[in-house]
């Protein structure tokens, strides 16, 4: 279990909350339990790494609405639906919205634990990707507007002469900008520069 990771359990059935958290804690997981979507949101969770174990039917709303609200707030925690009332329509909606799994109660423990592990794996990958995006954006922020323009042309595959022609500057000036870009971006090669530019742009495509 990664340090700081928490399994958030949102279920209106106290027996389910207690038995599920007890089982998970027996396998070394840290858990936090909530009886409703409103209670979970009121706690203002800021999960850095972990997952949400969510029932479909909840008082005052449903799990799918909570999933949508979390996405609206930019809280990208992996969700595993664990419910006794799910159907195909609910499952399709949940998966299309990004849920890791949709499990019917009851289920064999290994199925449940495998879904949790997949969710935690996604959380780790998401955290790693977020770090890479932030690092790439930090490096790009060092560039001047003209250096940024040149970098965009480099990443698009333009040669120095083509860049000079499109930007109305000399080839020598492009070469100077290119050297500064590589230095500021800490890129050892053009391929590394392309990877950084793509990482920085990834956040804008979400």
N, C-alpha and C positions, 0 to 999 in steps of 0.2 A: 504494500500500500504506500504510494508516494506521500512524503511528508506534506501535511497541510491539506491532503485530499479528504473530502467528506462525501458520504452517500446521503443525499437529502431524500427523505421518504415523505411523500405527501399522500395520505390516505385517511378517509374519514372513519375507518374502522380501527378502534383502539387495539383490538386483539391482533389485527394484521400488522399494525405499526410495531407493537411490542414484539411479536414473534419474529417479524422480518429483521428488525434491528438487532435482536438477540442473536439470531442466526448469523447475520453478517459480522457482528462484533466477535463472534466465536471464530470466524475466519480471519480476524485481524483488521477488519474495516472499521473506520470511524463513522458514526451515523448521527444525523440530526432529524428529528421527526416533527411533522406538522399535520394538523387535522383538516386543513383546508387550504385552498389557493391563497385566500386573503391572509391567513396566518403566515404562510410562507413568504409572501410579498412584504408583509409588515415587518418581518425579521430583517428585511433588506440584505439578503445574502449576497456576498461578493465572492463567488467561488473562483479561486485561482486554478484549482484542479479538483475534479470530482465528477459526480453525475447525479442526476435527478431520477428517482424512482417514483413514478407518478401513476395514480389511479385515474380512470376516465371519468367516473361519476364522483363529483365532489359537491359538498353543500355550497350554495351560492354561486355555482358555475360548474365548469368541467375541466378536465385535464387538458383538453385540446385548446381551450381558451387560455389557460395558463401558459401553455407552450407558445402560443402566438404572442402573448404579452411579454414573455421573456425575450423573444426575438425582437419585438418592437423596442424594448429597452436596451438592446445590444448585449444581453446576458446570454452568451453562447455556451451554455452548459449542456452536455450530451444528455438526452432523455431516453429512459427506458420505461415504456408503459407496462404496468403490471395490474391487470384488472380481471374481474369476473364477469364483466358486462360488455366486453368489447364485441364488435362484429366487423365484417369485412370493410364496411364504409369507414368506421372509426380507424381501423388499422391503416387503410390506404391514406386517409387524411394525415394521420400521425407520421407515417413514413415519408410522405411527400414533403412534410414540414421539417424533416430532418431527424426524426426519432431514430435511435440506434436499433431498437427492437420493440415488439409489441407482443407481450406474453400473457397468456390466459392463466388465471388462477383456477385450481392449483397447478403446479408444474413440478417436475423433478428438480431437486436442488442443483444438479449440474447444469441444467438448461438456464436456470436463473443466474448462477454464478458466471457462466460463460457470457451472458449478456452484460453483466456488470463489468467483466474484464474488457469486453469490446468497448464499452462506454468509456472506461478509464483510459484505454489505449487511444481513443479518439481525443479525449481531453488532453493527453500528453502531446499528441500530434498538433492539436489546435494551438496549444501554448507555445510549442516550438515554432510553428508558423508565424504566430503573432510576434514572437521575439525577432524572427528574421525580417518581417515586414518593418517593425519599428527601427531595427538597425539600418536597413536599407534607406528608409526615409530620413533617418538622422544624417546619413552620409550625403544624400542628395541635397539636404538643406544647406550644405556647405558651398554648393555651386552658385555662381553668379547666374543671372538670367541668360546671358550669352552662352556660358558653359553648359547650361541645361539644354539650350537649343541644339548645341553641337552634339551633346550626348544623345539626344533623341534621334538625331540623324545617324549617328554611329550605330546605335542599337537597331535602327531600321535597315542597316547594312550598306549605307552610302559610303563611298570612298571619299578621301579628303578633298579631291578636286570637285566632286559633285556637291559636297557640303559647302565648299567655298562659293560655288556658283549659286546655290540655292539661298545662301545667307548674305550674299553680296560682300564677302570678305576674301582676303587672299588665302592661298593654300598654306602659306607659312603661318598665318594667324590661326588657321584651323589646327595646324600641328602643335602650336603653343597651347591652345585651348585643350587639345586632346591630352597632352602631357599633364596639364593641371587637373583635368578631370580624373585621369587614372590615379593621380596622387591623392586627391581629395576623397575619391571613392574607395581608396585602398584596394584597387583592383589590379591584380597582377597580369591580367590578360583581357582581351576583348570579350572572351566568353564569360569571364567573371563579371565584367561590367554589365553584360546582357542579363545575367542571372540576378544581379542586384536591382537593375531597372525593372525587371519583371516582378521581383518580390515587392518592390515599393508600390507597383501598380496594382498588385493583387488585392489590397485593401479597398481600392476604389471600385473593384468589380463585384464585391460582395453585395 
